[in-house]
Amino acid sequence: MSDIVGKLWGMCHTLRHDGVDYGDYIEQLTYLLFLKMADERGVALPSYAVLDANDRKRRIPCNWESLKAFSGTDLTDHYTQVLQALREAKGLLGDIFAEAMPKFSKPVSLKKVITLIDEEEWTSLDLDVKAAAFEGLLEKAASEGKKGAGQYFTPRPLIQSIVQVMKPDPLSSPEFTICDPACGTGGFLVAAYEWFMEKTKGAIPAREAPRVRKSTYYGQDLVARPRRLALMNLYLHGLEPKIGLGDTIYDPYDGVQHDLILTNPPFGTKGAGQAPARDDFTIGTSNKQLNFLQHVMTCLKPGGRAAVVLPDNCLFEDVAGSVFELLMKDCDLHTILRLPRGTFVPYANAQANVVFFRKGLATRKTWIYDCRSNISSRTKKDRPLTAEMFADFEACYGKDPDGQSKRKDQGEEGRFRAFGIDDIKERGYKLDIKWLKDEGRDDPDELGEPAELIARAVEELKAATRELEEIAKLV
């Protein structure tokens, strides 16, 4: 995949000289990849009637082969008509291509990209290729300091590990739904569906298939491009998801509840600054991740379960204690996974965790798995995150997705320990609990990248500032 991303990135540089900027290129690339992969999967895209320059209706084939057949200005004209036709289509296709406009001014540039895409058999690659290409280009932009890489993505090994322990089975109840309220390109939803297909070997009962396809997978994202990719990814899997475009925590809550929520809310404070005016948020805070956590508590059905990725500061700053006190009274926060350093590099340098809970029963004890201490910081090339890193965590978690499997406390020398609710209360519901001595942190080579150290210091200073602001309000 890295070779393919390199080719696509090289084309991005070429197109910049033709007036196609980085963001436009990625957007056009997703349209073309969608058409190519639909062709490979045998997904028939209908032809549509559109008005030509002389206001005459003519049917436009909206498939990959038709794009390959043209060249010169005929190609750019046809591509414009294809996007127009799909933009005006009814249903999910129209939603995917909403506001789609051509950005290629030179036919030769469009032809080069089509030829480049046509050289690969995208659906034969063992990964979510459109999302991987999209993320790879964003990563390239992030490493070169280009604007637009504010989005970041959950590594596939982490997604797959979370899905493996949470077991998102639509057949477990007659109205089962799964949601990611910060879905990005749909990584959690795609992985959840792929887990289900592997479990059932693709043999879904005929009476359940329409429900699974049309009424199971939900999501929302603030940014149009990742949302479009999520719709494309799930459409190519034969699904018709309901994925909204909007601000999950600042827009009014729609009242819909779900059986399972898997999400990685955006890190950082951009776009925050004031507490959302929502009656269902008991704790007023401008911390986006803690507001996402309150949102998840609201939109879980009784008995529903969730896995939420949170940066470290969400486990220790003062207002976090109030949020987790509320959560642990209403939910069983049974497991926390401390993630390795560098999990989200290069998008974010913050250290993070995954919190697992079930709504409806108060917390009696919380198990913490330390996958960070005495583990080298992850890097994209030399020490990438792998599925093997989470194998022991999955074994310790157990087979019960509600976290109720029989577990063994490994003691002060082990990675998996249990902490009772009384102990957590004494800590003020602060859950940044550590017990292993991190030997590697004395080694200069293991201290982390300067950007990581600076980002952690900034987060701690911001947390301290927010605490002082809260105190000031009380005064």
QUIZI-V201343 format. One line per field, one symbol per residue. psi: psi as a letter, one per 20 degrees, with the letter a starting at -180 (. if undefined). A space follows every 10 residues. Layout:
psi->???
This chain:
psi->hhgghgghhh hggghhijjo rgghggghgh gghghghggh ikoppqqqpr pahjkppqpo plrghhghir rbhhghgggg hghgghhiqq bhghggjpjp qqiohphhgg hggggghiiq nhiiplrngg gggghhhhgg gghjkqqikh qrqpqghggh gghghimnoi ihqikpqqqo imicjkgggg hgghgghhgi kjmpphiigh gghhkhpqrq qhpgghgghg ggghgijjqn roororoghh qqpiipqqhp ppqnqprajp ibhqpqmphi ohopqjoghh hhghgghgjp qpiqrqpppp rghiihqghh ggghgggihi qnnhqpooqq qjhjpjhqjq qrrppprpph pqphqppppo kgpkpqqqqh ghmqprhhhj ghghghgrio ijkjqpqppj aiirioqqpr hgghghjkkp jmpqhppnhi iiphijirqh hggggggggh ggghghghhg ghgh.
